[in-house]
Each structure stands twice: as structure tokens, then as C-alpha cells.
Amino acid sequence: NVYLYSGDQDTTVSRPVVEAAKKFYERAGVPEANISVVTGDGGHAFITEEGGAACGLSKTPFVSDCDYDQARAILGWIYGPLTPAAGEPTGDFVVFEQAEFTKSGETLADEGVVYIPPSCRETPGCRVHVALHGCQQSRTEVGETFIEETGYAELADTNRLIILFPQIAASTVNPQACWDWWGYTGLDYLGKDAPQISALWKMVERLAEPPVEEAPAETSPEQE
């Protein structure tokens, strides 16, 4: 399922570009019924019901309060009906090292973040949703705004979702810390074996591994 949003005040990705994306997916074989195109208030930003900058702004942190819950719209379109969100996240925002998932040329940041609800720690079987930040929207640029103020965590708590927030680092060829949508990591930048896609899949595979049980501590004769 494909979800597309076009803000009325978005001059960075204009509406004809979004409409062209819809046509691309249709020609690629995605049924029209599986494509949701939503138009509404907002500039070039992630849209929230509350939180972030004023509606219509296209500047840091690129999260805007336009009275629209885009996280719910995205997750609901992909995974089906959702239960109401939690009032406050009760899980853990876990910071992890990204180096072990990379080879070279991916330009991933040193650290990524994954949100894990309590229920997913207690019972296996949660789904994993990968949320990619936009250009100029990494932790280095906007702190935890995209991770903690977009509404993903609150919905994850009540819908058994783990949310992965991988991070890109700025570089000479990618000064705004964008994910590779034009080929700065090489010619094969959009296939399943592309450097960044491969790194993301390794992260997902790690989340799917069973937890490692700690060995019981040894006791001395005096303790027995």
C-alpha cells in the first residue's frame, strides 16, 4: 500500500510531482485502490495533529501542527485499522550504533534510534515499521523532534509496532543529510542491494532475532 501526501503550501515537492508519483506506482503495477493520495494544509513537512512548528512552514524541524495525524494515516493505510494511541509513550527509545550494519559509502550517522513498546519486549510477534527522516531532519539537525513528536511512538504502544528511526549523516556529496534518492551512493542506489537499503534490512533482521538470555551469575561457596 502506498500513501502520498501533498501540502497546499509545499513548494519543494509541488502537487504535480506527487501526482506523477501516483502515476509511476500505477504503471509499476500497484492497483489504484492501494494508493492513497491525500491533500491538505501544510508546507514541506511531516504533518501532526499537535506538536511541531506552525502549519504551513517549510523549515526546521519540518514537523508542522496542521490538525492532521499523519502518523496514524500512514500506519493505518499500510497495516489496517488501528486502536487509539496512548496518551504518552511508555516504551523505550533505544539508541544504537549503526556502524555494524554498514560497509562503506552508505553515509549513515553513528547512531540510530528504535522505539520498542513494553508489549513487544514481553511478547514476540510485533511488526516493524521503518520511518525515514527527511532532508535536514536527522537527529543532528532537529534533535529528537521527528522521533518523539510525530505520533509514531504513541500509536506503536497500542498497536504492537516497533518503530525504527535510522539516521543519515551529512557529507560533501549530501550536505543536507538526505536519504539517497538521486544516486550519491552509486548507480545501484534504489534496488534491494543498494548500500542504504541493505543496511536497513540488516537492522530489521537484527530486530527479528530472539533476545539473548543472560547466563545466571555464578555463586561462591560462601553465598550458597
Backbone as a chain_set.jsonl record, in Angstrom:
{"seq": "NVYLYSGDQDTTVSRPVVEAAKKFYERAGVPEANISVVTGDGGHAFITEEGGAACGLSKTPFVSDCDYDQARAILGWIYGPLTPAAGEPTGDFVVFEQAEFTKSGETLADEGVVYIPPSCRETPGCRVHVALHGCQQSRTEVGETFIEETGYAELADTNRLIILFPQIAASTVNPQACWDWWGYTGLDYLGKDAPQISALWKMVERLAEPPVEEAPAETSPEQE", "coords": {"N": [[0.842, -1.201, 0.0], [0.497, 2.224, -0.802], [1.095, 5.446, 0.381], [0.536, 8.838, -0.193], [1.155, 12.279, 0.32], [0.229, 15.65, -0.151], [0.98, 18.871, 0.558], [-0.808, 21.95, 0.694], [0.748, 24.23, 0.707], [3.239, 23.464, -0.019], [6.073, 24.064, -1.651], [8.363, 22.819, -2.313], [8.135, 20.086, -3.042], [6.052, 19.99, -5.386], [2.484, 19.795, -6.175], [1.987, 18.608, -8.789], [4.205, 16.915, -8.963], [3.725, 15.021, -6.975], [1.404, 13.901, -8.006], [2.487, 12.793, -10.296], [4.058, 10.845, -9.133], [2.101, 9.102, -8.219], [1.125, 8.148, -10.674], [3.388, 6.828, -11.528], [3.573, 4.665, -9.7], [1.227, 3.328, -10.362], [1.777, 2.524, -12.998], [3.804, 0.852, -12.422], [2.504, -1.301, -11.509], [1.028, -1.243, -9.157], [-2.139, -1.562, -7.759], [-4.718, 0.838, -8.272], [-6.5, 1.154, -6.175], [-4.936, 0.642, -4.009], [-3.439, 2.834, -3.535], [-3.167, 5.751, -1.766], [-3.876, 9.105, -1.993], [-3.494, 12.068, -0.44], [-4.522, 15.356, 0.132], [-3.952, 18.526, 1.66], [-3.655, 20.954, 4.348], [-0.474, 22.549, 4.959], [3.112, 22.823, 4.618], [6.268, 21.887, 3.322], [6.727, 19.32, 5.084], [6.457, 16.992, 7.876], [3.253, 16.142, 8.925], [1.288, 16.894, 11.763], [-1.159, 16.225, 14.377], [-0.981, 17.693, 16.643], [1.78, 19.563, 17.812], [5.136, 20.446, 17.01], [6.162, 22.838, 14.491], [4.399, 25.833, 13.357], [1.535, 25.429, 11.218], [2.032, 25.099, 7.731], [4.607, 26.04, 7.5], [7.801, 25.601, 6.015], [10.335, 24.753, 7.151], [13.036, 24.079, 9.466], [11.833, 22.303, 12.346], [10.756, 20.817, 10.274], [8.384, 19.566, 10.93], [5.017, 19.897, 11.372], [2.197, 21.412, 12.911], [-0.824, 20.802, 11.885], [-3.336, 19.968, 12.515], [-3.788, 17.326, 11.731], [-3.35, 13.928, 11.804], [-0.8, 12.498, 10.678], [0.9, 10.338, 11.103], [-0.851, 8.344, 12.057], [-2.458, 8.123, 9.774], [-0.646, 7.14, 7.868], [0.298, 4.687, 9.042], [-2.152, 3.386, 9.412], [-3.052, 3.104, 6.783], [-1.185, 1.37, 5.731], [-1.138, -0.878, 7.489], [-3.739, -1.397, 8.262], [-6.839, -1.006, 10.208], [-6.369, 0.855, 13.224], [-5.904, 0.791, 16.796], [-6.803, 3.273, 19.277], [-4.341, 5.811, 20.039], [-1.785, 5.796, 22.602], [-1.72, 7.89, 25.536], [0.76, 8.921, 26.408], [4.023, 7.884, 25.402], [5.142, 4.727, 26.578], [7.171, 3.034, 26.247], [10.592, 2.301, 25.225], [13.018, 4.475, 23.898], [15.535, 3.474, 22.124], [18.885, 4.0, 21.654], [21.232, 3.109, 19.218], [24.29, 1.765, 17.841], [25.123, 2.324, 14.487], [27.162, 1.464, 12.88], [27.829, -1.272, 12.641], [26.069, -2.207, 10.778], [26.783, -1.348, 8.337], [28.854, -1.019, 5.381], [30.58, 0.522, 3.398], [30.32, 3.839, 2.186], [27.615, 4.292, 2.654], [26.981, 6.445, 4.213], [25.714, 6.585, 6.712], [24.658, 7.878, 9.883], [26.441, 7.923, 13.063], [24.798, 6.924, 15.074], [21.558, 5.388, 15.458], [18.007, 5.185, 16.161], [15.621, 3.185, 17.864], [12.265, 2.554, 18.615], [10.724, 0.777, 21.171], [7.89, -0.729, 22.286], [6.505, -1.666, 25.525], [4.962, -4.065, 25.366], [6.089, -5.371, 23.217], [8.542, -6.128, 24.111], [7.805, -7.987, 25.969], [6.253, -9.924, 24.668], [6.818, -11.75, 21.76], [6.469, -11.077, 18.177], [5.738, -8.599, 17.191], [5.185, -6.103, 14.666], [7.461, -4.392, 12.434], [8.057, -1.068, 11.7], [9.646, 1.079, 9.471], [10.765, 4.287, 9.743], [11.754, 6.856, 7.854], [13.65, 9.752, 8.127], [13.363, 13.107, 6.758], [15.178, 15.265, 4.428], [17.507, 17.411, 6.031], [16.494, 16.723, 8.524], [17.495, 15.009, 10.357], [18.703, 13.6, 13.504], [20.932, 15.094, 14.188], [20.332, 17.525, 13.047], [17.706, 18.302, 13.954], [17.389, 17.332, 16.5], [15.459, 15.279, 18.666], [12.989, 15.61, 17.498], [11.619, 14.591, 15.129], [11.555, 11.934, 15.838], [10.263, 11.747, 18.339], [8.031, 13.444, 18.336], [6.203, 13.081, 16.301], [4.127, 11.338, 16.59], [4.343, 8.629, 16.165], [5.326, 6.873, 18.19], [3.34, 6.812, 20.207], [1.25, 5.521, 18.893], [2.487, 3.131, 18.333], [2.675, 1.9, 20.817], [0.081, 0.954, 21.405], [-0.536, -0.665, 19.29], [1.207, -2.723, 18.847], [3.706, -2.265, 17.487], [7.022, -1.895, 16.417], [9.119, 0.827, 15.995], [11.485, 1.849, 13.779], [14.02, 4.194, 13.549], [16.243, 5.007, 11.554], [19.326, 6.775, 10.797], [20.804, 9.328, 8.785], [23.975, 10.739, 7.906], [25.307, 13.977, 7.25], [27.281, 14.901, 4.395], [29.956, 15.701, 2.076], [28.939, 15.22, -0.5], [26.333, 15.049, 0.136], [25.047, 17.273, 1.636], [22.752, 17.981, 3.11], [21.963, 15.848, 4.567], [20.258, 13.836, 3.417], [18.308, 10.892, 2.65], [19.314, 8.566, 0.132], [18.108, 9.51, -2.799], [18.876, 10.14, -5.314], [21.309, 9.111, -6.168], [23.823, 9.366, -4.9], [25.228, 7.434, -3.519], [26.027, 5.65, -5.388], [25.504, 3.927, -8.566], [23.679, 1.832, -8.235], [21.46, 2.637, -6.374], [18.851, 2.355, -5.646], [17.863, -0.201, -5.58], [17.214, -3.49, -4.118], [19.677, -4.343, -3.214], [21.055, -2.043, -2.797], [23.328, 0.213, -1.126], [22.291, 1.689, 1.197], [19.717, 0.577, 1.489], [20.359, -2.09, 1.926], [21.66, -1.858, 4.393], [19.524, -1.017, 5.995], [17.907, -3.298, 5.907], [19.471, -5.121, 7.279], [19.306, -4.07, 9.83], [16.599, -4.491, 10.379], [16.553, -7.28, 10.308], [18.11, -7.789, 12.564], [16.416, -6.89, 14.587], [14.548, -8.862, 14.418], [15.708, -11.05, 15.517], [15.843, -13.517, 18.154], [15.853, -12.597, 21.635], [18.917, -12.408, 23.491], [19.641, -14.512, 26.077], [20.752, -13.839, 29.315], [23.44, -15.372, 31.019], [23.132, -17.132, 34.097], [24.351, -15.671, 37.092], [27.372, -16.724, 38.63], [27.688, -18.366, 41.764], [29.428, -18.063, 44.822], [30.936, -20.407, 47.161], [30.515, -19.323, 49.703], [28.186, -17.892, 49.345], [26.274, -19.764, 48.948]], "CA": [[0.0, 0.0, 0.0], [1.284, 3.448, -0.969], [0.458, 6.661, 0.906], [1.151, 10.072, -0.686], [0.54, 13.487, 0.873], [0.643, 16.892, -0.799], [0.555, 20.045, 1.295], [-1.224, 23.071, -0.149], [1.784, 25.26, 0.686], [4.523, 22.811, -0.274], [6.679, 24.485, -2.919], [9.549, 21.994, -2.536], [7.612, 18.986, -3.862], [4.753, 20.536, -5.803], [1.435, 18.798, -6.363], [2.185, 17.795, -9.997], [5.214, 15.878, -8.706], [3.039, 13.971, -6.223], [0.502, 13.24, -8.955], [3.332, 11.975, -11.171], [4.457, 9.675, -8.347], [0.955, 8.193, -8.246], [1.105, 7.509, -11.988], [4.52, 5.9, -11.568], [3.218, 3.439, -8.98], [0.199, 2.636, -11.145], [2.424, 1.879, -14.14], [4.655, -0.214, -11.875], [1.646, -2.433, -11.196], [0.29, -1.118, -7.904], [-3.549, -1.254, -8.033], [-5.098, 2.194, -7.883], [-7.168, 1.092, -4.87], [-3.914, 0.52, -2.966], [-2.708, 4.101, -3.464], [-3.909, 6.822, -1.111], [-3.322, 10.436, -2.223], [-4.172, 12.991, 0.468], [-4.121, 16.758, 0.026], [-4.414, 19.278, 2.821], [-2.816, 22.055, 4.806], [0.905, 22.232, 5.274], [4.197, 23.051, 3.694], [7.114, 20.709, 3.117], [6.943, 18.884, 6.461], [5.629, 15.908, 8.393], [2.084, 16.824, 9.477], [0.822, 16.315, 13.021], [-2.397, 16.744, 14.962], [-0.46, 18.749, 17.5], [3.216, 19.418, 18.001], [5.948, 20.921, 15.907], [6.048, 24.243, 14.108], [3.091, 26.267, 12.862], [1.13, 24.821, 9.955], [2.386, 25.836, 6.532], [6.025, 26.362, 7.45], [8.701, 24.621, 5.393], [11.646, 24.992, 7.719], [13.323, 23.203, 10.608], [12.265, 20.898, 12.209], [9.973, 20.155, 9.229], [7.245, 18.896, 11.558], [4.071, 21.002, 11.471], [0.892, 21.193, 13.544], [-1.897, 21.163, 10.949], [-4.547, 19.271, 12.953], [-3.931, 16.099, 10.939], [-2.481, 12.893, 12.359], [-0.228, 11.811, 9.525], [1.429, 9.039, 11.525], [-1.985, 7.417, 12.06], [-2.885, 7.909, 8.392], [0.334, 6.276, 7.207], [0.27, 3.347, 9.625], [-3.455, 2.792, 9.152], [-3.156, 2.739, 5.373], [-0.3, 0.231, 5.466], [-1.38, -2.049, 8.325], [-5.147, -1.609, 8.555], [-7.394, -0.23, 11.327], [-5.536, 0.951, 14.416], [-6.54, 1.159, 18.054], [-6.408, 4.631, 19.655], [-2.972, 5.972, 20.516], [-1.566, 6.004, 24.029], [-1.555, 9.295, 25.888], [2.202, 9.162, 26.414], [4.767, 6.641, 25.153], [5.603, 4.04, 27.786], [8.27, 2.159, 25.861], [11.963, 2.792, 25.285], [13.72, 4.962, 22.716], [16.848, 2.851, 22.278], [19.921, 4.489, 20.742], [22.135, 2.012, 18.874], [25.359, 2.053, 16.893], [24.763, 1.885, 13.135], [28.357, 1.067, 12.127], [27.87, -2.708, 12.356], [25.147, -2.538, 9.693], [27.257, -0.68, 7.128], [30.122, -1.437, 4.763], [31.221, 1.792, 3.078], [29.585, 4.644, 1.222], [26.207, 4.495, 2.98], [26.922, 7.726, 4.936], [24.826, 6.553, 7.869], [25.168, 8.529, 11.084], [26.999, 6.981, 14.028], [23.743, 6.328, 15.897], [20.158, 5.377, 15.073], [17.1, 5.02, 17.297], [14.475, 2.298, 17.664], [11.299, 2.644, 19.71], [10.216, -0.554, 21.499], [6.833, -0.717, 23.303], [6.624, -2.716, 26.543], [4.359, -5.334, 24.94], [6.972, -6.036, 22.26], [9.602, -6.758, 24.906], [7.234, -9.095, 26.737], [5.691, -10.958, 23.795], [7.308, -11.596, 20.382], [5.472, -11.031, 17.119], [5.409, -7.233, 16.779], [5.612, -5.685, 13.338], [8.473, -3.331, 12.424], [7.857, -0.001, 10.715], [10.844, 1.9, 9.302], [10.408, 5.688, 9.495], [12.928, 7.576, 7.363], [13.554, 11.208, 8.244], [13.56, 13.849, 5.528], [16.385, 16.075, 4.34], [17.659, 18.372, 7.131], [15.588, 16.306, 9.6], [18.164, 13.994, 11.179], [18.893, 13.983, 14.913], [21.942, 16.146, 14.235], [19.713, 18.779, 12.614], [16.49, 18.7, 14.691], [17.273, 16.612, 17.762], [14.542, 14.14, 18.702], [11.648, 16.049, 17.082], [10.985, 13.642, 14.213], [11.428, 10.651, 16.508], [9.395, 11.763, 19.513], [6.901, 14.361, 18.254], [5.385, 12.834, 15.115], [2.985, 10.498, 16.942], [4.579, 7.209, 15.901], [5.518, 6.075, 19.405], [2.064, 6.637, 20.895], [0.497, 4.504, 18.159], [3.213, 1.87, 18.451], [2.361, 1.291, 22.111], [-1.229, 0.297, 21.43], [-0.737, -1.478, 18.09], [2.292, -3.706, 18.757], [4.611, -1.879, 16.413], [8.35, -1.37, 16.712], [9.413, 1.87, 15.015], [12.913, 2.032, 13.558], [14.363, 5.53, 13.058], [17.647, 5.067, 11.145], [19.789, 8.153, 10.614], [21.815, 9.626, 7.768], [24.898, 11.817, 8.236], [25.626, 14.892, 6.165], [28.602, 14.696, 3.801], [30.237, 16.645, 0.989], [28.026, 14.963, -1.619], [24.974, 15.017, 0.675], [25.169, 18.242, 2.73], [21.521, 18.128, 3.88], [21.69, 14.561, 5.218], [19.091, 13.181, 2.803], [18.435, 9.521, 2.177], [19.743, 8.618, -1.263], [17.061, 9.408, -3.815], [19.367, 10.579, -6.626], [22.442, 8.313, -6.596], [25.137, 9.749, -4.372], [25.928, 6.248, -3.012], [26.402, 4.811, -6.514], [24.471, 3.712, -9.576], [22.644, 0.959, -7.675], [21.056, 3.301, -5.133], [17.412, 2.164, -5.377], [17.484, -1.611, -5.592], [17.266, -4.189, -2.827], [21.073, -4.483, -2.807], [21.654, -0.716, -2.657], [24.018, 0.319, 0.167], [21.438, 2.088, 2.318], [18.632, -0.405, 1.633], [20.963, -3.272, 2.533], [21.891, -1.551, 5.805], [18.223, -1.014, 6.667], [17.422, -4.669, 6.047], [20.252, -5.743, 8.353], [18.724, -3.588, 11.089], [15.324, -5.193, 10.566], [16.88, -8.665, 10.654], [18.568, -7.814, 13.944], [15.232, -6.778, 15.439], [13.792, -10.118, 14.348], [16.407, -12.115, 16.235], [15.382, -13.726, 19.53], [16.732, -11.949, 22.612], [19.977, -13.229, 24.07], [19.428, -14.682, 27.508], [21.961, -13.698, 30.107], [23.788, -16.544, 31.83], [22.978, -16.852, 35.533], [25.592, -15.333, 37.773], [27.925, -17.812, 39.436], [27.683, -18.078, 43.204], [30.563, -18.6, 45.557], [30.506, -21.301, 48.264], [30.047, -18.542, 50.831], [26.847, -17.413, 49.064], [25.316, -20.887, 48.905]], "C": [[0.875, 1.247, 0.0], [0.482, 4.637, -0.478], [1.242, 7.866, 0.408], [0.396, 11.271, -0.114], [1.105, 14.708, 0.158], [0.079, 18.074, -0.033], [0.234, 21.209, 0.361], [-0.131, 24.125, -0.299], [3.178, 24.672, 0.486], [5.043, 23.224, -1.641], [7.948, 23.699, -3.227], [9.212, 20.79, -3.406], [6.192, 19.389, -4.24], [3.761, 19.43, -6.116], [1.593, 17.995, -7.659], [3.217, 16.685, -9.813], [4.58, 14.71, -7.95], [2.093, 13.197, -7.144], [1.291, 12.346, -9.913], [3.799, 10.714, -10.441], [3.341, 8.638, -8.333], [0.916, 7.438, -9.581], [2.235, 6.492, -12.119], [4.164, 4.585, -10.9], [2.166, 2.635, -9.741], [0.833, 1.879, -12.304], [3.365, 0.761, -13.681], [3.838, -1.412, -11.428], [0.901, -2.365, -9.889], [-1.169, -0.773, -8.23], [-3.911, 0.139, -7.522], [-5.751, 2.214, -6.508], [-6.176, 1.003, -3.713], [-3.105, 1.802, -2.788], [-3.61, 5.172, -2.858], [-3.193, 8.15, -1.359], [-4.139, 11.432, -1.402], [-3.636, 14.399, 0.234], [-4.679, 17.512, 1.226], [-3.461, 20.39, 3.18], [-1.372, 21.589, 4.983], [1.877, 22.602, 4.189], [4.96, 21.758, 3.488], [7.525, 20.212, 4.486], [6.133, 17.636, 6.747], [4.497, 16.558, 9.178], [1.585, 16.108, 10.733], [-0.509, 16.931, 13.446], [-2.078, 17.86, 15.949], [1.011, 18.49, 17.754], [3.983, 19.859, 16.781], [5.728, 22.396, 15.641], [4.636, 24.566, 13.616], [2.81, 25.668, 11.495], [1.52, 25.714, 8.782], [3.85, 26.173, 6.408], [6.809, 25.224, 6.804], [10.123, 24.909, 5.862], [11.805, 24.119, 8.954], [12.304, 23.397, 11.724], [11.497, 20.118, 11.146], [8.944, 19.193, 9.8], [6.253, 19.997, 11.885], [2.733, 20.576, 12.049], [-0.201, 21.725, 12.617], [-3.192, 20.431, 11.278], [-4.843, 18.035, 12.105], [-2.897, 15.099, 11.442], [-1.915, 12.053, 11.219], [0.368, 10.458, 9.898], [0.312, 7.994, 11.521], [-2.426, 7.107, 10.624], [-1.944, 6.95, 7.667], [0.242, 4.847, 7.723], [-1.056, 2.635, 9.344], [-3.605, 2.338, 7.715], [-2.332, 1.492, 5.071], [-0.766, -1.024, 6.191], [-2.849, -2.319, 8.632], [-5.592, -0.815, 9.773], [-6.509, -0.298, 12.576], [-6.381, 1.234, 15.647], [-6.068, 2.557, 18.432], [-5.002, 4.681, 20.238], [-2.923, 6.12, 22.027], [-1.404, 7.486, 24.314], [-0.11, 9.732, 25.85], [2.912, 7.847, 26.127], [5.256, 6.031, 26.461], [6.751, 3.085, 27.487], [9.613, 2.846, 25.951], [12.426, 3.28, 23.915], [15.17, 4.508, 22.854], [17.795, 3.405, 21.208], [20.907, 3.353, 20.482], [23.175, 2.48, 17.856], [24.99, 1.495, 15.511], [25.944, 1.31, 12.356], [28.343, -0.411, 11.753], [26.951, -3.121, 11.21], [25.612, -1.966, 8.35], [28.543, -1.313, 6.625], [30.936, -0.176, 4.474], [30.334, 2.527, 2.091], [28.137, 4.906, 1.561], [25.956, 5.856, 3.621], [25.864, 7.713, 6.041], [25.485, 7.294, 9.035], [25.702, 7.479, 12.046], [25.9, 6.222, 14.772], [22.377, 6.41, 15.223], [19.321, 5.175, 16.327], [16.01, 4.026, 16.919], [13.568, 2.427, 18.879], [10.675, 1.27, 19.92], [9.167, -0.445, 22.599], [7.032, -1.829, 24.321], [6.091, -4.067, 26.064], [5.253, -6.096, 23.978], [8.184, -6.653, 22.951], [9.086, -8.026, 25.581], [6.78, -10.246, 25.852], [6.195, -10.761, 22.375], [6.152, -11.489, 19.397], [5.061, -9.633, 16.695], [5.888, -6.98, 15.347], [6.638, -4.562, 13.468], [8.141, -2.336, 11.324], [9.11, 0.856, 10.675], [10.414, 3.31, 8.911], [11.671, 6.452, 9.102], [12.717, 9.081, 7.491], [13.787, 11.869, 6.894], [14.904, 14.555, 5.499], [16.366, 17.138, 5.443], [16.8, 18.01, 8.345], [16.197, 15.2, 10.464], [18.279, 14.484, 12.621], [19.907, 15.104, 15.046], [21.324, 17.505, 13.942], [18.585, 19.224, 13.543], [16.337, 17.993, 16.034], [16.3, 15.443, 17.652], [13.142, 14.472, 18.161], [10.954, 15.031, 16.187], [10.7, 12.319, 14.911], [10.336, 10.674, 17.573], [8.135, 12.612, 19.375], [6.024, 14.17, 17.024], [4.193, 11.93, 15.39], [3.19, 9.017, 16.715], [4.622, 6.381, 17.185], [4.198, 5.805, 20.12], [1.206, 5.571, 20.216], [1.172, 3.142, 18.256], [2.845, 1.146, 19.734], [1.097, 0.459, 22.073], [-1.479, -0.619, 20.235], [0.396, -2.462, 17.817], [3.162, -3.477, 17.52], [5.944, -1.441, 17.008], [8.673, -0.358, 15.623], [10.919, 2.084, 14.947], [13.156, 3.396, 12.919], [15.848, 5.565, 12.691], [18.03, 6.504, 10.78], [20.889, 8.246, 9.558], [22.69, 10.778, 8.25], [25.112, 12.703, 7.013], [27.04, 14.605, 5.656], [28.79, 15.717, 2.687], [29.258, 16.473, -0.158], [26.573, 14.987, -1.176], [24.899, 15.977, 1.873], [23.924, 18.386, 3.6], [21.087, 16.831, 4.557], [20.389, 13.934, 4.734], [19.373, 11.69, 2.633], [18.659, 9.579, 0.672], [18.576, 8.403, -2.222], [17.543, 9.876, -5.185], [20.665, 9.904, -7.053], [23.79, 8.686, -6.035], [25.908, 8.562, -3.781], [26.361, 5.31, -4.138], [25.237, 4.585, -7.455], [23.344, 2.832, -9.049], [22.215, 1.534, -6.329], [19.602, 3.022, -4.765], [16.949, 0.726, -5.442], [17.6, -2.237, -4.219], [18.695, -4.342, -2.301], [21.78, -3.139, -2.68], [22.26, -0.561, -1.265], [23.102, 0.665, 1.337], [20.309, 1.095, 2.546], [19.163, -1.665, 2.312], [21.201, -3.052, 4.027], [20.582, -1.571, 6.591], [17.723, -2.439, 6.899], [18.184, -5.404, 7.141], [19.718, -5.312, 9.72], [17.429, -4.319, 11.399], [15.576, -6.646, 10.965], [17.36, -8.772, 12.102], [17.386, -7.721, 14.903], [14.422, -8.067, 15.461], [14.47, -11.254, 15.104], [15.838, -12.285, 17.638], [16.346, -13.066, 20.505], [17.758, -12.926, 23.164], [19.766, -13.298, 25.578], [20.761, -14.594, 28.247], [22.184, -14.955, 30.946], [23.625, -16.194, 33.299], [24.333, -16.596, 36.169], [26.06, -16.497, 38.637], [27.92, -17.4, 40.913], [28.884, -18.733, 43.859], [30.073, -19.537, 46.647], [29.945, -20.538, 49.459], [28.611, -18.086, 50.635], [25.826, -18.53, 49.094], [24.814, -21.243, 50.306]], "O": [[1.873, 1.314, 0.717], [-0.671, 4.821, -0.868], [2.462, 7.925, 0.56], [-0.834, 11.282, -0.066], [2.304, 14.789, -0.105], [-1.135, 18.268, 0.026], [0.92, 21.424, -0.638], [-0.082, 24.833, -1.304], [4.179, 25.32, 0.791], [4.521, 22.79, -2.668], [8.548, 23.886, -4.285], [9.906, 20.503, -4.381], [5.247, 19.147, -3.488], [4.14, 18.273, -6.298], [1.354, 16.788, -7.639], [3.111, 15.63, -10.44], [4.862, 13.549, -8.246], [2.003, 11.972, -7.058], [0.824, 11.274, -10.296], [3.923, 9.649, -11.045], [3.6, 7.438, -8.424], [0.698, 6.226, -9.605], [2.072, 5.437, -12.733], [4.415, 3.513, -11.452], [2.212, 1.405, -9.761], [0.477, 0.731, -12.569], [3.682, -0.153, -14.442], [4.397, -2.427, -11.013], [0.208, -3.315, -9.525], [-1.415, 0.218, -8.917], [-3.453, 0.557, -6.459], [-5.582, 3.172, -5.753], [-6.537, 1.261, -2.565], [-2.184, 1.844, -1.973], [-4.687, 5.459, -3.382], [-2.032, 8.307, -0.98], [-5.332, 11.614, -1.642], [-2.424, 14.6, 0.148], [-5.745, 17.178, 1.742], [-2.564, 20.729, 2.408], [-1.096, 20.399, 5.136], [1.532, 22.686, 3.01], [4.38, 20.673, 3.479], [8.559, 20.629, 5.009], [5.245, 17.262, 5.981], [4.745, 17.431, 10.01], [1.473, 14.883, 10.762], [-0.925, 17.983, 12.961], [-2.815, 18.839, 16.068], [1.439, 17.343, 17.893], [3.536, 19.669, 15.65], [5.171, 23.112, 16.472], [3.793, 23.679, 13.481], [3.727, 25.429, 10.709], [1.356, 26.933, 8.834], [4.305, 26.554, 5.33], [6.52, 24.047, 7.019], [10.996, 25.263, 5.069], [10.85, 23.503, 9.428], [11.94, 24.533, 12.028], [11.571, 18.89, 11.111], [8.671, 18.14, 9.224], [6.595, 20.939, 12.599], [2.205, 19.515, 11.716], [-0.467, 22.925, 12.568], [-4.056, 20.287, 10.413], [-5.998, 17.737, 11.802], [-1.705, 15.402, 11.495], [-2.484, 11.027, 10.846], [0.342, 9.528, 9.092], [0.508, 6.881, 11.034], [-2.731, 5.959, 10.3], [-2.389, 6.058, 6.943], [0.122, 3.905, 6.94], [-1.08, 1.435, 9.072], [-4.215, 1.302, 7.45], [-2.73, 0.659, 4.257], [-0.795, -2.107, 5.606], [-3.177, -3.36, 9.202], [-4.813, -0.034, 10.32], [-5.979, -1.35, 12.932], [-7.446, 1.844, 15.552], [-5.022, 2.992, 17.951], [-4.533, 3.721, 20.85], [-3.904, 6.522, 22.653], [-1.0, 8.251, 23.439], [0.21, 10.795, 25.318], [2.45, 6.793, 26.566], [5.73, 6.744, 27.346], [7.244, 2.405, 28.387], [9.769, 3.843, 26.655], [12.252, 2.596, 22.907], [15.94, 5.094, 23.616], [17.533, 3.288, 20.011], [21.368, 2.705, 21.422], [22.969, 3.446, 17.121], [24.593, 0.337, 15.388], [25.754, 0.729, 11.288], [28.794, -0.775, 10.667], [27.034, -4.248, 10.721], [24.912, -2.089, 7.345], [29.224, -2.043, 7.345], [31.865, 0.154, 5.212], [29.674, 1.908, 1.257], [27.47, 5.659, 0.851], [24.836, 6.364, 3.576], [25.196, 8.72, 6.274], [26.71, 7.329, 9.152], [25.451, 6.286, 11.873], [26.042, 5.036, 15.066], [22.077, 7.369, 14.512], [19.859, 5.014, 17.423], [15.532, 4.025, 15.785], [14.029, 2.413, 20.02], [10.16, 0.664, 18.98], [9.504, -0.104, 23.733], [7.665, -2.839, 24.012], [6.704, -5.102, 26.329], [5.195, -7.324, 23.917], [8.783, -7.596, 22.434], [9.816, -9.004, 25.745], [6.903, -11.411, 26.233], [6.01, -9.676, 21.822], [5.003, -11.772, 19.737], [4.123, -9.485, 15.913], [6.866, -7.57, 14.889], [6.683, -3.866, 14.482], [7.966, -2.709, 10.164], [9.589, 1.312, 11.714], [9.777, 3.508, 7.876], [12.555, 6.666, 9.932], [11.715, 9.615, 7.016], [14.348, 11.254, 5.988], [15.683, 14.451, 6.447], [15.312, 17.698, 5.746], [16.417, 18.892, 9.113], [15.486, 14.534, 11.216], [17.987, 15.642, 12.918], [19.771, 15.969, 15.911], [21.733, 18.516, 14.511], [18.508, 20.403, 13.889], [15.268, 18.048, 16.643], [16.313, 14.705, 16.667], [12.21, 13.691, 18.35], [9.816, 14.647, 16.458], [9.709, 11.656, 14.605], [9.567, 9.72, 17.692], [7.245, 12.513, 20.219], [5.182, 15.02, 16.734], [3.334, 11.764, 14.524], [2.31, 8.218, 17.034], [4.02, 5.309, 17.256], [3.963, 4.691, 20.588], [0.515, 4.805, 20.889], [0.498, 2.113, 18.259], [2.717, -0.078, 19.745], [1.05, -0.629, 22.648], [-2.516, -1.279, 20.167], [0.535, -2.971, 16.705], [3.326, -4.341, 16.659], [5.979, -0.7, 17.99], [8.515, -0.659, 14.44], [11.549, 2.454, 15.938], [12.576, 3.719, 11.882], [16.644, 6.108, 13.457], [17.169, 7.336, 10.494], [21.764, 7.387, 9.452], [22.208, 11.689, 8.923], [25.098, 12.225, 5.879], [27.889, 14.123, 6.405], [27.889, 16.502, 2.394], [28.792, 17.458, -0.731], [25.671, 14.95, -2.013], [24.706, 15.533, 3.005], [24.026, 18.868, 4.728], [19.969, 16.734, 5.062], [19.531, 13.553, 5.53], [20.523, 11.276, 2.49], [18.241, 10.531, 0.014], [18.118, 7.28, -2.43], [16.746, 10.002, -6.115], [21.099, 10.094, -8.189], [24.814, 8.356, -6.634], [27.115, 8.666, -3.563], [26.994, 4.286, -3.879], [24.113, 5.001, -7.175], [22.179, 3.057, -9.377], [22.556, 0.996, -5.275], [19.158, 3.411, -3.685], [15.749, 0.462, -5.366], [18.035, -1.59, -3.267], [18.906, -4.458, -1.094], [22.993, -3.104, -2.475], [21.751, -1.15, -0.312], [23.14, -0.009, 2.367], [19.977, 0.8, 3.694], [18.496, -2.24, 3.172], [20.971, -3.953, 4.833], [20.531, -2.077, 7.712], [17.181, -2.749, 7.96], [17.605, -6.223, 7.854], [19.686, -6.11, 10.656], [17.187, -4.719, 12.538], [14.904, -7.181, 11.846], [17.047, -9.745, 12.789], [17.364, -8.407, 15.925], [13.692, -8.33, 16.417], [13.867, -12.308, 15.309], [15.398, -11.312, 18.25], [17.541, -12.983, 20.224], [17.493, -14.122, 23.285], [19.718, -12.275, 26.262], [21.756, -15.198, 27.848], [21.246, -15.522, 31.507], [23.946, -15.078, 33.708], [25.331, -17.228, 35.822], [25.259, -17.168, 39.289], [28.122, -16.233, 41.249], [29.294, -19.831, 43.482], [28.903, -19.473, 47.026], [29.036, -21.008, 50.143], [27.879, -17.906, 51.608], [24.632, -18.274, 49.249], [24.006, -22.16, 50.458]]}, "num_chains": 1, "name": "protein.A"}
